Amino acid sequence: MLTGTMMEEPANIITCVTGDARHRRTIYEVGQDFERFGKTLIANFKGTETLWEFLRERLRQCHIHKLSKVGKDKDAWAKG
């Protein structure tokens, strides 16, 4: 499924083998997660142009979400 956390998912896959011990995953588990992630992309995008547009929008969404938690304008970003 494609979600608003599309940008965080690959980052979490990369860091989950060395992060907090309570949430660590094995290299095998991470490989399976990444395989599922790739299959989702292949199933939902027939070309790189539509994939790129989607990823750009998810990046914006990710940044707005992060900005809504910090700084003096966080309320404005949260509403955005």
Buried (B, 14 or more C-beta within 10 A) or exposed (E): EEEEEBBBBEEBBEBBEEEEEEEEBEEEEBEEBBEEBEEBBEEEBEEEEEBEEBBEEBEEBBEEBBBBEEEEEEEEBEEE
